[in-house]
Structures are given as structure tokens and as C-alpha cells.
């Protein structure tokens, strides 16, 4: 079996025609169908010989003796390597721009991305913002609460806002909190959070002899997590129900397993991390996702990493059947990613 040999031009053309026909109809493809579609000098008999070669090399399977052939996972992988993203309509492009311009937080834009991808492709839209210690401090607010508690409000330059309530052992005056806030904002606005935490610790250790009551309270707040953030990605998924109408050759139990898997935030994060590894702006297509979950064997993932205007990275993707209109989905992912990346706050 010549699985590693390059395909002849004629074999490539026939295989591409078979994959396209199968995507359109979902039915096994016969030699006569390909002969009519190609409108070429190749006879059905010649095409049958080519199809026999392709089957021997693992590109085609035959569900029944008298039936036509079905492209395998290997065939779809060959097919997508030859594709470039198509174009979505001007109406959809303008809609994407308007949708994001009306949203002013990272979370809202990421959530909207998953919905738009679902609508544009009728598959499963997935989007995740990936916060990290590389986020930059915009401003810090400290608000005194009852029972020696303090509300820490951390705003980063990607317009993400995080609130945390910490309990202190001693009361802290509003003036002390104001002084701490001013010190942090004056010295660390624009710094990456991880760098700011390290520098703040260094200063506190070096200036230990100069501590006054305010600096001691700053140290307490530091120990309580000042300038720390929850770096768990924010993940959104829309359209899982679209998988119900697909012939994925799954038993009911396997389908339930797949839907349960898609409901798990960590599994979605792992899916994006595993298959979307290229630098921001590079579109990726992965056919057959069995290594992520057995029930995803007949699924494909099309997505890319996006660097948003805020500097925060995000991943957007469409999950759908192996038998999907790849050019159309690739175009939707590419245009949605560009709109998300170019949207200004």
C-alpha cells in the first residue's frame, strides 16, 4: 500500500471531486457521478480504476459492495490542505464590525464571537479569552467595607474588571487605603501585573526599615493577593444542539458523552490549546479529533488565535462535522477573528 507516495495529478483531481460531491450530498460517490461532474475525457471505467487506487491508499472506503465510495479522514486532510478561505458577504462583514463596535468589554466581545460563528456557519462556535499575568494595570481602587473587609477593584488595560473582597485582622482607615491606592497607581500603572507584583515585593523587602503603618497595611494587602488575577480563561460556546441533526455514526450514549464533554469548560480549553498552537493570525484546520475525545472522531475544528487590540490573546473556532463546507467556515472564522482583533475599545 503506497500510503506515503505523492498522489498523481489525476488522482488528486478525482479525489477532490469525490470529497466535494460527498460534502454536498452526504451520499457515497460513484464513478459515473464523478465522470459527469468533471466533464472530462476520463470514462467511468478509468475513474473506477483511479478510485480503486485511492481506496488501496486509504483515501476512500466502501460501505457496501455495490455502493459508491466515501472519503476517509485521510482524504479530508488531503482536501483541506489545498483550500484557502473563501469570502463572506459584504453584509456579514459589516455586521461583524458593527456587532463588536457596540461592545466595550473583552468578555462581551468574546461571548458575541461564539454566537456569531454559530450563526454564520450553523455549527458550534467556540471563543475563549485567555487572561495572563501579561495583562497591564490600568488602575486600582480600594473600598473599605464593614467588619474590617476591603473591596479590591482591579482594572486592566484590556478593560477587564475584577473585584475581590479580603478580610483584614485590623481596621484600615479610608485615608490609608487612599494612600495605598495612590502609591500603586502612581508607581505601577501600565506595568504588567506579574512584573508589578515582583517589583512591589522587592521594594517592600528593601525598604523594610522605612515601613510606617500604611506600608505595613500594603504588605498585608499584598499577602491577600493585591494585583493578582484569576487567570482562568473565559470560555463561551454556542450551537451544541446543531450536532444533534448530524449523522455522526454515534450511539445515543456516545452522543450524550459528546454533549457532556462540550459542556465542560476545561475540556473546551484543552481542545483549543491542543489544536490551535500557531501564532496569532494563522488559520488552522484539524480533521478528526479523536485524541481529544473518542466521540469527536468524525468532527473537525477550524480556528485561530487572535491578538486583540487590548493585547489580550483569544482563540476563536468552529467545531463541526468532518463533512462541512470548509471554505465557508474558514472564511467565517477568518473574518470574525479580524473583526475581533481590530475592534477598538
TAFENUR-V426354 format. One line per field, one symbol per residue. ss: DSSP state (h for helix, s for strand, l for the rest). phi: phi as a letter, one per 40 degrees, with the letter a starting at -180 (. if undefined). psi: psi as a letter, one per 20 degrees, with the letter a starting at -180 (. if undefined). Layout:
BEGIN
ss = ???
phi = ???
psi = ???
END
This chain:
BEGIN
ss = llllllllhhhhhhhhhhhhhhhhhlllslhhhhhhhhlllllhhhhhhhhhhhhhlllsslllllllssslhhhhhhhhhllllllllhhhhhhhhhhhhllllhhhhhhhhhhhhhhhhllssssssllllllsssssssssslllssssssssllllsssssssllllllhhhhhhhhhhhhhhhlllshhhhhhhhhhhhhhlhhhllhhhhhhhhhhhllllllllllssssslhhhhhhllllllhhhhhhhhhhhhlhhhhhhhhhhhllllllllssssllllllhhhllssssssssslllllsssssssssllllhhhhhhhhhhhhhhhhhlll
phi = .cccccccdcccccccccccccccbgbdbcccccccccfbcccdcccccccccccccgcbbbcbdcccbbccdccccccccccbccbccccccccdccdcccbbbcdcccccdcccccccbgbbcbaacbcacccbccabbbbcbcgfbbccbbbbccgcbbbabbbbcbcbccccccccdccccccbdgccdccccccccdccccbdcccbcccccccccccchdgcbcccccbbbbgdccccccccfbcdccccccccccccdcccccccccbbbcddgbcbbbbgbcccadccdcbbbbaacbbcdcgccabbabbacdcbccdccdccccccccccccccc
psi = pmhiqqqqgghggggghgggghghhjqqprhhghghhhlaiprhgghhgghgghghjjhqrohqgiraqpqrhhghggghhiqqpbqrqhghghggghghhjpjqgghhgghghgghgghikbpppqpqnqriiqqpgqppppprqlkqpooopprijkpppqppqpqhqqpqhgghgggghgghhhjpiqqgggggghgggghhhkhijpahghhhghghghjkpjqqojpqopqpqjhihihjqnjkqrhghghgghhhiioghhgghgghginirrpiopqpppokhihphijgkrqpparpporhiipqrpqrppaqhmrnggggggggghggghghipq.
END
